[in-house]
Amino acid sequence: MAVIHNTNLTPNKLELLTAWLPGRPWYSAGTGAPDLAKAGGFRLDDPEGVVGIEFLVVTDSARTEPTAYLVPMTYRGAPLAGADHALVGTMEHGVLGRRWAYDGCHDPVLVAQLLALIDGRAPAQNQNVSDTPDREVTRSCVRGELAAADFTAPPVDDRTGTELAGPHGTTLRLHRVLRPTQGGTPARPAEATGHVAGSWHMPDDTHTQGLLAVLQPGPRASQESPR
């Protein structure tokens, strides 16, 4: 299990994201500086114990109506080859030294573990406490084991999320701009074959839940029988 260190980061994650977010296609508050607060999220374990994996939810109060964003991030002790375009920034960790922080949608370790979470092989971990499952993260999958090797095409950002293409037209979509689900725990959309949902807090301390990621079948996959 990943160990959560109680130490300082310089700059901290919110400072990195304040500079990085305005350049994202799915950032909705224009080019001005965000007013960010940590609102929730969870972690996943790297089986090799090398890469830190975090799904961070932040709220931006720069506009009248606060917006919640999902920012999957990976933390590495050395640069990830070929991923300069996905670098969020570097920071000094009080225990681990220099860390390179990446947009996790471009990191194969995060993609592999997200797929493992969806199909039930990797439990979500508490964002702030070592060796503690996060019971507020829910997931489902109606097909078999998902292979990270099938999702190697470069991620594509649009106005609301990031999409990764898989086999036979299958897509894994991460919602970057989060929308609360009304009436209880978010369910898997009817047309989807897998999903991840989680919770976060808005600036007024409202506790809410919503979809974080959805696995959509392509035309061929949708004709196959679930396993």
NUSE-823091 format. One line per 5 residues: number of its first residue (from 1); for each residue x, y, z of N, C-alpha, C, O, CB. Coordinates in steps of 0.001 Angstrom, whole numbers, always signed. Each point is the difference from the previous one (the first is absolute). Last residue first. Glycine has a CB too. Layout:
# NUSE-823091
NUM	X:Y:Z:X:Y:Z:X:Y:Z:X:Y:Z:X:Y:Z  ...
//
This chain:
# NUSE-823091
227	-19656:-10586:-19977:+637:-1148:+659:-62:+181:+1504:+480:-854:+745:+1052:+504:-2714  -4698:+2123:-2587:+812:+301:+1190:+580:-1265:+590:-589:-1078:-83:-824:+3075:+551  +323:-1674:-5743:-661:-305:+1271:+907:+359:+1156:+1203:-252:-65:-2506:-1592:-1016  +1423:+4427:-3774:+463:-1205:+662:-745:-208:+1305:-498:+962:+586:+2746:-687:-1642  -2691:+3574:-1847:-752:-1138:-513:+397:-1317:+670:-665:-1019:-189:+463:+2228:-1975
222	+2324:+3024:+3048:-1356:+64:+513:-860:-1145:-491:-1061:-263:+566:+1292:+2708:-456  +4302:-1821:-1603:-55:-482:+1377:-1428:-28:+526:-354:-878:+785:+2648:+1775:-412  -1464:+897:-4693:+206:-1449:+28:-153:-539:+1406:-643:-1029:+211:+2175:+1208:-2168  -1929:+4545:+1291:-1054:-738:-710:+157:-1507:+74:-984:-719:+173:+798:+2640:-1683  +2485:+606:+5513:-103:+354:-1407:-1066:-836:-671:-621:-837:+655:+3029:+1492:-690
217	-2325:+773:+5425:+331:-999:-1016:-59:+590:-1397:-770:+925:-259:-114:-2704:+1756  +2181:+4277:+3311:-1048:-130:-1008:+395:-1044:-1030:+1134:+14:-479:-1801:+2382:+826  +1801:-519:+4981:+487:-848:-1076:-1157:-259:-958:-1032:-549:+386:+2782:-531:+1124  -532:+5139:+2320:-984:-889:-609:+661:-758:-1143:+701:+589:-823:-2602:+964:+1461  +2915:+1842:+4155:+472:-641:-1232:-1053:-987:-485:-692:-633:+798:+3109:+900:-86
212	-3370:+2715:+2908:+1365:+438:-275:+512:-557:-1326:+700:+695:-737:-284:-560:+3197  -5490:+1095:+139:+799:-889:-835:+1371:+612:-251:+121:+1195:-266:-2207:-2093:-817  -514:+2299:+5612:-195:+42:-1441:+878:-1009:-713:+881:-617:+600:-1479:+3014:-412  -1219:+249:+4936:+558:-1155:-697:-249:+139:-1494:-922:+695:-428:+562:-2152:+2457  +688:+4744:+2935:-705:-446:-1192:+740:-1158:-642:+1148:-286:+341:-2049:+2595:-697
207	+366:+1398:+4850:+611:-1269:-384:-785:-564:-1173:-1212:-188:+99:+2027:-257:+2271  -63:+5678:-330:-919:-1004:-528:+780:-1234:-421:+983:+100:-734:-2574:+1695:-34  +3430:+2449:+2428:+30:-1221:+806:-1067:-1013:-394:-218:-980:+713:+1122:+2343:+1129  +342:+2802:-4156:-995:+235:+1059:-145:-1200:+926:-944:-59:+787:-264:+1594:-2326  +4186:-1667:-2288:+452:+1023:+949:-992:+308:+1116:+408:+454:+1069:+884:+495:-2922
202	-1467:-5861:-213:-12:+1315:-616:+406:+1043:+1046:+23:-305:+1193:-1832:-417:-2835  +3076:-4739:+1362:-651:+1086:+716:+83:+1284:-818:+1043:+312:-575:-487:-1398:+2782  -675:-4518:-3626:+837:+1165:+273:-830:+1034:+747:-1218:-132:+122:+2630:-301:-2186  -1256:-5205:-75:-630:+1114:+701:+1003:+1133:+176:+1212:-199:-80:-2765:-1389:+1274  +716:-2789:-5004:+610:+410:+1262:-698:+1201:+579:-1018:+455:-523:+3184:-1353:-245
197	-2028:-3449:-3393:-643:+1175:+588:+670:+303:+1329:+570:-883:+640:-2774:+356:-1781  +2832:-2547:-3805:+522:+336:+1326:-733:+1252:+460:-158:+947:-771:+2461:-1980:+291  -3244:-3254:-3472:+17:+1381:+486:+751:+84:+1317:+228:-1008:+670:-2411:+1463:-1820  +435:-3753:-3611:+737:+161:+1247:-18:+1452:+435:-245:+899:-804:+1704:-2844:+217  -3728:+370:-3309:+390:-1323:+492:+845:+80:+1266:+365:-1032:+562:-447:+203:-2902
192	-4056:+4168:-88:+1406:-223:+337:+244:-1438:+443:-920:-695:+430:+1118:+3098:+224  -4490:-121:-1759:+718:-430:-1193:+1450:-385:+285:+692:-474:-901:-2180:+1948:-418  -1502:+143:+4793:-600:-1187:-614:+811:-526:-1172:+80:-1211:-206:-2293:+2047:+917  +4614:+1733:+3396:-932:+357:-1070:-454:-1237:-768:+759:-958:-149:+343:+3201:-41  +358:-2552:+5326:+591:-109:-1327:-1037:+408:-1049:-1129:-490:+27:+2681:-1364:+761
187	-2155:+4043:+3993:-35:-1329:-597:+717:+9:-1347:+207:+1056:-598:-2376:-1548:+1779  +2395:+3611:+3660:-91:-35:-1461:+69:-1434:-519:+845:-785:+431:+207:+3060:-540  -3034:-895:+4985:+1245:-433:-633:-154:-69:-1509:-960:-599:-487:+1550:-692:+2542  -4173:+4509:+217:+736:-1172:+464:+1240:-318:-811:+479:+815:-789:-2611:-1674:+1592  -1055:+4580:-1971:-720:-1169:+501:+826:-1226:+285:-351:-1098:-432:-1493:+1963:-800
182	+3681:+2791:-2218:-1109:+187:+917:-546:-1348:+464:-153:-925:-798:-407:+3101:-326  +5614:-515:-539:-1123:-876:-326:-1077:+180:+1048:+276:-42:+1199:+1248:-1624:-2329  +2588:+5190:-648:-627:-803:+1062:-1155:-828:-542:-745:+439:-877:+1401:+1293:+2554  +3682:-213:-4539:-1394:+370:+205:-586:-865:+1106:+71:-1226:-81:-300:+1940:-2336  +5444:+1020:+301:-843:-932:+728:-1393:+564:+223:-169:+1183:+295:+2196:-2101:+808
177	+2279:+1234:-4659:-944:+915:+625:-1073:-858:+653:-776:-656:-695:+1231:+2528:-1000  +2615:-4406:-297:+859:+987:+647:-841:+1049:+718:+316:+401:+1120:+1450:-781:-2868  -2437:-4953:+167:-685:+1275:+121:+922:+955:+751:+327:-235:+1164:-2627:-877:-1186  +3581:-3243:-3064:+120:+588:+1331:-686:+1355:-10:+334:+866:-809:+1845:-2089:+1250  -2477:-3528:-3604:-135:+1445:+121:+100:+426:+1458:-717:-509:+861:-713:+552:-2921
172	+2514:-4243:-1659:+17:+274:+1439:+14:+1513:+149:+967:+662:-376:+266:-2847:+951  -2837:-1384:-4790:+622:+1215:+503:-87:+49:+1522:-989:-425:+596:+414:+1616:-2734  +159:-4755:-2620:-204:+239:+1429:+711:+1286:+417:+1099:+286:-475:-1298:-2773:+896  +324:+335:-4876:-777:+1194:+250:-322:+275:+1452:-676:+983:+303:-241:-1340:-2498  +3635:-3372:+663:-1344:-120:-584:-881:+1208:+308:-1216:-137:+141:+1421:-2333:+58
167	+3949:+2408:+2984:-268:-898:-1130:-1455:+55:-453:-909:+200:+806:+2724:-1683:+21  -50:+5868:+1611:+365:-1389:+193:-375:-843:-1208:-258:+541:-1075:-31:-246:+3528  +1238:+5281:-753:-580:-964:-931:+544:-1391:+264:+1199:-183:+215:-1463:+1984:-1926  -620:+2803:+4855:+1025:-933:-448:-676:-1063:-851:-1011:-578:+397:+2449:+1001:+1663  -2553:+4964:-154:-434:-1299:-514:+1198:-806:-476:+888:+511:-683:-3099:+471:+14
162	+489:+3499:+4022:+1111:-621:-715:-412:-1399:-398:-544:-749:+812:+2249:+2122:+449  -4746:+3454:-111:+692:-1170:+506:+1163:-438:-860:+440:+706:-907:-2555:-1387:+1903  -981:+4532:-1672:-448:-497:+1301:+804:-1172:+538:-182:-387:+1154:-2044:+1160:-1783  +2994:+1630:-3628:-492:+1055:+875:-400:-489:+1387:-99:+802:+929:-667:+356:-2954  +4341:-4108:-524:-1003:+864:-601:-513:+961:+1064:+689:+228:+995:-1340:-2020:-2673
157	+5172:-1875:+549:-782:+892:+858:-1065:+714:-819:+215:+329:-1167:+1766:-15:+2688  +931:-5170:-2006:-524:+1171:-698:-860:+800:+977:-937:-538:+591:+972:-677:-2837  +4323:-2753:+2373:-1276:+523:+483:-390:+1266:-757:+856:+761:-450:-393:-1740:+2713  +2613:-2916:-4506:+104:+1225:+808:-1375:+468:+456:-942:-15:-792:+3015:+665:-462  -1333:-5886:+457:-100:+1193:-836:+81:+1251:+878:-442:-35:+1148:-960:-1226:-2846
152	+1304:-3354:+3352:+1295:+657:-146:-45:+1233:-903:+1003:+705:-111:+42:-2917:+471  -3977:-1741:+1796:-326:+1422:+84:+1279:+834:-106:+310:+796:+887:-2337:-1315:+541  +1887:-4322:-1290:-1005:+315:-1009:-342:+1487:-41:-746:+436:-877:-164:-2725:+1175  +3869:+263:+2933:+654:+1:-1306:-967:+325:-1128:+432:+342:-1100:+1184:-2007:+1972  -3024:+1036:+3668:+536:+1339:-247:+662:+87:-1372:+35:+1069:-609:+308:-775:+3073
147	-4433:-3632:-1096:+1451:+24:-209:+471:+1407:-322:-497:+638:-929:+429:-3007:+124  -4240:-243:+3595:+356:+1045:-952:+1516:+116:-90:+687:+69:+1020:-2830:+1169:-524  -1597:-5395:+894:+1149:+812:+388:+392:+955:-1113:+6:-368:-1175:+785:-1476:+2657  -5759:+274:-2015:+1141:-622:+639:+1109:+977:+317:-193:+1215:-26:-389:-3276:-1151  -4572:+3735:+1095:+777:-859:-889:+1215:-534:+744:+110:+162:+1215:-892:+1139:-3234
142	-2385:+1853:+3795:-831:-1119:-428:+717:-900:-998:-603:-909:-572:-1399:+2322:+963  +3045:+2290:+3927:+453:-459:-1309:-830:-1214:-384:-137:-928:+797:+2497:+1804:-406  -1731:+3560:+3585:-692:-1155:-553:+635:-358:-1327:+646:+827:-642:-2796:-191:+1802  +2649:+2634:+3865:+388:-353:-1369:-838:-1184:-469:-632:-689:+801:+2991:+1538:-415  -1441:+3347:+3838:-707:-1160:-515:+395:-242:-1444:+429:+912:-707:-2343:-484:+2273
137	+3580:+2371:+3236:+221:-196:-1428:-706:-1286:-417:+244:-1058:+580:+1993:+2287:-502  -2085:+119:+4436:-921:+873:-726:+210:-73:-1512:-793:+553:-761:+747:+955:+2746  +2705:-3805:+1434:-1285:-652:-203:-981:+866:-781:-1046:-490:-426:+1428:-746:+2535  +5094:+631:-1614:-971:+1096:-99:-1344:-612:-376:-215:-381:-1151:+2009:+2082:+470  +2671:-3987:+3436:-871:+80:-1178:-911:+1214:+66:-359:+465:+1082:+432:-2950:-1279
132	+4871:+1898:+2403:-1397:+146:+387:-860:+101:-1252:+155:+950:-767:+505:+190:+2924  +4418:-938:-1299:-550:-1350:+186:-1459:+37:+453:-389:-738:+905:+2684:-73:-338  -137:+5499:+34:+637:-1187:-566:-814:-1256:+284:-632:-125:+1049:+2859:+1222:-778  -4180:+3966:-839:+393:-935:+1050:+569:-1260:-640:-624:-580:-889:-1149:+1494:+2450  -112:+2864:-4077:+800:+640:+1049:+557:-947:+1052:+826:+413:+814:-2201:+1558:-1191
127	-1558:-3049:-3522:+912:+1011:-514:+1017:+466:+1036:+1093:+439:-357:-2892:+272:-1179  -596:-5683:+1170:-222:+1314:+581:+1093:+968:-447:+1176:-358:-76:-2315:-699:+2057  +23:-3042:-5213:+613:+234:+1296:-284:+1426:+470:-139:+922:-804:+1937:-2603:+268  -3972:-2411:-3044:+319:+1410:+229:+511:+167:+1422:-507:-626:+931:-1246:+1366:-2602  +2318:-5485:-958:-893:+814:+821:+458:+1457:+65:+1196:+290:-33:-1744:-2324:+1374
122	+1084:-1989:-5166:+782:+962:+792:-955:+851:+822:-815:+723:-575:+2664:-674:-1164  -3404:-3488:-1291:+1275:-575:+417:+806:+913:+913:+949:-459:+634:-939:-793:-2751  -4469:+1879:-350:-31:-610:+1321:+1295:-592:+494:-3:-690:+1020:-2291:+250:-1501  +915:+3093:-3649:-395:-1414:-70:+209:-763:+1310:-111:-1226:+33:+675:+1307:-2440  +404:+4649:+2116:-1300:-183:-629:-411:-1468:+2:-1154:-316:+292:+1588:+2322:-1720
117	+3902:-846:+2991:-1054:+423:+923:-1373:-281:-595:-874:-532:+684:+2387:+2310:+245  +2175:-2522:-3666:-78:-1036:+1030:-1037:+357:+1056:-670:-890:+525:+3073:+325:-924  -1468:+3734:-2902:-714:-1128:-596:-144:-1138:+1001:-1034:-667:+42:+1905:+1312:-2301  +1699:+2966:+3612:-1395:+415:-116:-835:-1112:-619:-1113:-263:+456:+1832:+2657:-674  +3906:-3017:+460:-640:-181:+1302:-1439:+501:+8:-826:-523:+748:+3061:+739:+317
112	+398:+271:-5023:-111:-1419:+340:-737:-211:+1312:-829:-903:+108:+2945:+483:-1341  -1108:+4828:-104:-1037:-582:-856:-212:-1469:+340:-1137:-465:+80:+1723:+2087:-1906  +2936:+670:+4028:-1323:+403:+474:-1099:-629:-840:-993:-475:+552:+1959:+2624:+268  +3402:-2927:-2226:-216:-646:+1302:-1358:+377:+556:-717:-862:+508:+3182:+875:-67  -854:+1947:-4531:-530:-1361:-138:-228:-706:+1327:-841:-896:+76:+2001:+781:-2237
107	-1494:+5437:+984:+942:-892:+680:-547:-1430:-48:-1069:-256:+555:+1856:+2143:+974  -3028:+2195:-3009:+1093:-277:-926:+1028:-960:+601:+1037:-257:-611:-1385:+2517:-395  -3419:-652:+3446:-603:-622:-1182:+1062:-366:-1030:-246:-830:-876:-1853:+2134:+1277  +3096:+1137:+3719:+30:-1458:+38:-642:-681:-1180:+270:-1179:-231:-281:+1395:+2626  +2802:+4369:-1714:-1402:-270:-295:-113:-1511:-191:+502:-549:-981:-895:+2861:-108
102	+4523:-859:+4061:-523:-98:-1359:-1518:-66:-14:-632:-470:+946:+2726:-683:-1630  +2700:+2475:+3842:-1447:-204:+27:-546:+69:-1422:+262:+958:-727:-410:+27:+3055  +5043:-1989:+437:-560:+490:-1248:-1482:-367:-16:-357:-1175:+83:+2593:+946:-1311  +1555:+1024:+5416:-1050:-815:-608:-496:+694:-1255:-197:+1215:-19:-476:-2155:+2268  +5080:+987:+1682:-685:+572:-1172:-983:-1004:-587:+307:-1181:-166:+1701:+2615:-323
97	-1018:-2591:+5414:+798:+850:-878:-802:+504:-1191:-1216:+169:+85:+3236:-1427:+619  -3438:-1504:+3226:+394:-707:-1218:+859:+837:-940:+507:-518:-995:-2589:-780:+1205  +318:+2975:+4065:+563:-1322:+269:+621:-604:-1258:+1089:-570:+62:-2790:+238:+1749  -445:+4670:-1849:+831:+25:+1196:+656:-1317:+335:+996:-16:+723:-2458:+1766:+87  +301:+148:-5776:-701:-760:+1037:+920:-119:+1209:+1177:-332:-138:-2529:-964:-1592
92	+862:+4677:-2794:+917:-607:+953:-810:-605:+1147:-745:+694:+692:+2583:+955:-1309  -3232:-823:-4811:-85:+489:+1367:+1015:-730:+858:+445:-1099:-332:-2883:+1651:+39  +608:+595:-5282:+837:-729:+949:-142:+639:+1377:-286:+1191:+125:+1920:-1840:-1959  -5268:+305:-2585:+1073:+761:+619:+842:-893:+881:-281:-1190:+138:-1120:+3245:-213  -1947:-3292:-3336:-672:+1076:+729:+1038:+892:+670:-167:+1219:+50:-1856:-2686:+332
87	+2393:-1830:-4870:+569:+379:+1293:-791:+1157:+600:-136:+1056:-617:+2418:-1829:-131  -2759:-1497:-3661:-964:-301:+1058:+512:+387:+1381:-657:-292:+999:-199:-1567:-2397  +3428:+2256:-2694:-1231:+747:-257:-1029:-175:+1107:-914:+814:+129:+1343:-1069:-2553  +3691:-2222:+2380:+217:+1401:+368:-1270:+826:-169:-246:+922:+777:+2640:-1147:-1449  -1272:-4736:+93:-1205:+589:+587:+203:+1449:+424:-690:+482:+899:+42:-2747:-133
82	+3880:-1246:-2519:-990:+315:-1016:-1241:+692:+513:-978:+118:-738:+1823:-2037:-458  +1905:-555:+4864:+474:+193:-1370:-1158:+265:-950:-1017:-692:+32:+2964:-794:+450  -1718:+2748:+4722:-599:-1054:-812:+360:+263:-1457:-354:+1042:-552:-1560:-1367:+2206  +4811:+1953:+2915:-900:+336:-1105:-507:-1248:-721:+712:-996:-124:+503:+3162:-147  -91:-2657:+5405:+808:+350:-1170:-963:+314:-1135:-1151:-434:+38:+3111:-1042:+702
77	-3634:+162:+3454:+1298:+440:+475:+962:+354:-1104:+1131:+404:+271:-1494:-1801:+1677  -5305:+1749:-1791:+1132:-868:-308:+1300:+600:+520:+120:+1215:+163:-1323:-2055:-2193  -4640:+1019:+2007:+1191:+610:+594:+1151:-980:-158:-83:-1148:+438:-1298:+2497:+1232  -3877:-185:-3978:+1007:-961:+438:+1226:+759:+470:+314:+1082:-494:-1174:-2835:-1114  -4852:+2801:+895:+1409:+372:-13:+872:-1186:+385:-402:-857:+787:-215:+3218:-227
72	-4749:-393:-2099:+820:-1179:+298:+1476:+363:-135:+411:+580:-1005:-2249:-2130:+193  -2587:+4590:+1620:+1362:+71:-528:+752:-1265:+413:+566:-46:+1091:-579:+2594:-993  -5273:-73:-412:+751:-1220:+297:+1363:+100:-667:+96:+217:-1207:-2226:-1591:+1391  -1472:+5421:+1556:+771:-640:-1056:+665:-1268:+534:+450:-49:+1145:-57:+2288:-2245  -4656:+1691:+2203:+858:-1085:+474:+665:-677:-1192:-643:-279:-1011:-834:-75:+3034
67	-678:+5578:-953:+70:-1160:-875:+951:-1024:+595:+1062:+351:+512:-1564:+1077:-2527  -2753:+3239:+3638:+1202:-837:+86:-101:-1239:-901:-1080:-557:-199:+1418:+1365:+2554  -2640:+4070:-3031:-414:-1383:+256:+1244:-884:+54:+637:-207:-1033:-2879:+585:-120  +3056:+4120:+468:-1099:+57:+970:-458:-1394:+393:-270:-266:+1171:-449:+2453:-2134  +5738:-1952:-584:-1232:+527:-564:-1093:-52:+1059:+177:-589:+1066:+500:-152:-3391
62	+3559:-808:+3422:+343:+1226:-708:-1221:+654:-644:-5:+1201:-270:+2270:-2145:-143  -1434:-3253:+3214:-977:+1031:+355:+294:+1328:-691:-431:+1052:+471:+114:-2180:+1727  +1343:-4541:-2571:+472:+1320:-407:-1105:+1016:+271:-1095:-103:-552:+2616:-900:-1227  +82:-4293:+3571:-1045:+945:-364:+627:+1355:-285:+943:+428:+665:-2634:-1672:+739  +3494:-4216:-1652:+171:+1362:+489:-1221:+820:-406:-618:-257:-1033:+3153:+75:+886
57	-588:-5282:+596:-1118:+879:-344:+274:+1360:+636:+250:+99:+1201:-1904:-2053:-1349  +4841:-2585:-1354:-228:+1176:+830:-1212:+769:-524:-108:+263:-1197:+2576:-125:+1748  +108:-5050:-682:-1100:+631:-716:-476:+1148:+885:-743:-200:+961:+47:-1977:-2172  +5624:-697:+916:-1042:+710:+736:-1039:+559:-966:+340:+572:-1036:+1308:+2:+2852  +3178:-3808:-1130:-1190:+167:-849:-1095:+646:+835:-416:-543:+1024:+1027:-1479:-2450
52	+5177:+952:+1247:-1148:+429:+778:-1165:+293:-929:+182:+649:-1030:+1326:+293:+2808  +2764:-4394:-2583:-739:+1180:-453:-1137:+306:+965:-790:-883:+336:+1377:+366:-2731  +2316:-3267:+3205:+894:+1061:-482:-747:+1308:-247:+499:+1070:+351:+946:-2821:-1387  -2791:-3076:+2288:+370:+866:+1113:+881:+1173:-376:+726:+525:+845:-923:-2492:+559  -2101:-1765:-3967:+1458:+11:+113:+482:+904:+1131:+1184:-15:+339:-1047:-442:-2782
47	-4805:+77:+1313:+488:-1313:+444:+1509:-68:+181:+499:-800:+791:-2426:-181:-1953  -1134:+5366:+1843:+830:-547:-1060:+522:-1354:+471:+675:-57:+1028:-22:+2382:-1867  -5256:+127:+2701:+1359:-477:+227:+644:-439:-1303:-636:-665:-817:-4:-47:+3121  -3205:+4682:-1298:+158:-1392:-404:+1458:-387:+224:+893:+846:-54:-2777:-677:-1668  -1772:+3919:+3814:+1257:-478:-554:-141:-1442:-485:-910:-726:+401:+2173:+2275:+1128
42	-4747:+3084:-842:+452:-1292:+527:+1314:-360:-659:+453:+673:-925:-2827:-1429:+1345  -1394:+5328:+548:+790:-861:-858:+377:-1297:+681:-461:-297:+1103:+1319:+2309:-2232  -2438:+3625:+2254:-201:-1440:+141:+927:-762:-911:+969:+544:-528:-3337:-157:+1145  +2303:+4498:+24:-1385:-346:+293:-233:-1492:+191:-1066:-389:+477:+423:+2376:-1761  +4415:+2575:+1162:-103:-1457:-60:-1378:-413:+482:-452:+439:+1057:+2940:-708:-689
37	-1608:+5049:-2682:-16:-658:+1304:-73:-1503:-230:-681:-461:-916:-445:+2462:+2025  +2186:+3064:-4092:-174:-1441:+188:-24:-411:+1468:+647:+604:+855:+478:-935:-3030  -1605:+4281:-1693:-11:+95:+1462:-340:-1395:+509:-1171:-342:+170:+471:+2832:-152  +3019:-639:-4989:-1024:-680:+790:+139:+325:+1485:+1062:+416:+464:-1119:-2252:-2163  +1577:+5130:-2441:+504:-958:+976:-1153:-666:+750:-909:+695:+455:+3012:+662:-217
32	-2919:+436:-5293:+379:+528:+1299:+444:-1088:+954:-241:-1182:-243:-1346:+3033:-112  -222:-2336:-4218:+1462:-3:+161:+460:+577:+1334:+1198:+19:+283:-1019:+184:-2738  -5090:-2699:+1616:+806:+916:-789:+1477:-87:+328:+489:-1047:+425:-2442:+2535:-549  -1556:-4330:+2033:+7:+1350:+570:+903:+968:-753:+411:+1018:+557:-884:-2045:+1633  -384:-3972:-2752:-1123:+825:-454:+37:+1448:+473:-923:+757:-299:-383:-2819:+279
27	+4413:-2648:-1440:-75:+1002:+1059:-957:+1106:-446:+159:+551:-1090:+2215:-1077:+1867  -1020:-3272:-3494:-1194:-200:+812:-89:+971:+1179:-931:-84:+800:+987:-2303:-1470  +3692:+2225:-2457:-1223:+245:-776:-1274:-87:+826:-1005:+623:-344:+2195:-1514:-1614  +3592:+2420:+4117:-704:-1235:-376:-1267:+334:-799:-689:+968:+321:+1592:-2134:+1745  +2332:+4295:+105:+356:-434:-1345:-725:-1231:-478:+238:-455:-1118:+1925:+1437:+1528
22	-2593:+1006:+4075:-550:+889:-1028:+347:-390:-1432:-663:+459:-931:+794:+1314:+2607  +1610:-4329:+2264:-1392:-179:-402:-474:+942:-1103:-689:-462:-910:+293:-307:+3196  +4888:+883:-29:-211:-978:-1082:-1423:-23:-533:-196:-131:-1209:+1979:-1220:+2223  -131:+4073:+2774:+692:+408:-1224:-379:-872:-1195:+9:+471:-1137:+1875:+353:+2543  -3653:-1860:+2821:-418:+1369:-282:+647:+508:-1282:-630:+736:-760:+336:-322:+3215
17	+1525:-4630:-625:-1213:-26:-811:-507:+1402:-327:-625:+203:-1042:+49:-2386:+2084  +4393:+1638:+1791:+287:-524:-1335:-1228:+105:-897:+92:+440:-1146:+1607:-2005:+2127  -2291:+2677:+3498:+803:+1027:-676:+371:-450:-1411:-39:+800:-935:+945:-38:+3157  -3130:-3789:+578:-912:+1052:-443:+751:+1123:-710:-522:+605:-936:-1009:-1168:+2836  +4034:-3007:+11:-785:-426:-1163:-916:+1105:-509:-124:+200:-1208:+215:-2534:+2064
12	+4334:+3955:+1653:-978:-1036:+290:-873:-273:-1229:+123:+681:-1018:-123:-1:+3448  +5289:+824:-2724:-1309:+569:+330:-986:-1117:+317:+271:-1168:-281:+184:+3159:-1200  +2064:-3405:+3624:+325:+1345:-463:+297:-36:-1505:+983:-611:-418:-65:+1226:+2713  -3122:-3578:+2322:+282:+6:-1424:+236:+1444:-428:-749:+904:+373:-652:-3000:-758  +1541:-928:+5420:-244:+1180:-829:+327:-282:-1456:+887:-795:-313:-391:+2265:+2270
7	-2334:-5229:+1728:+1169:+846:-225:-373:+1166:-903:-1144:+116:-437:+2674:-2096:+722  -3205:-2956:+1510:-429:+1289:+552:+1187:+960:-71:+777:+125:+947:-2488:-1235:+607  +506:-3433:-4645:+952:+707:+856:-596:+1323:+462:-532:+764:-806:+2462:-1848:-399  -3833:-3915:-546:-268:+1430:-65:+913:+706:+992:-116:-213:+1207:-2297:-181:-1902  +2733:-4499:-2080:+168:+685:+1274:-235:+1487:-214:+624:+612:-868:+1023:-2360:+1683
2	-3480:-2940:-3544:+731:+1262:-29:+41:+622:+1395:-957:-92:+769:+273:+446:-3171  +378:-5742:+1692:-831:+1197:+0:+873:+1257:+0:+1091:+19:+571:-2908:-1276:+647
//
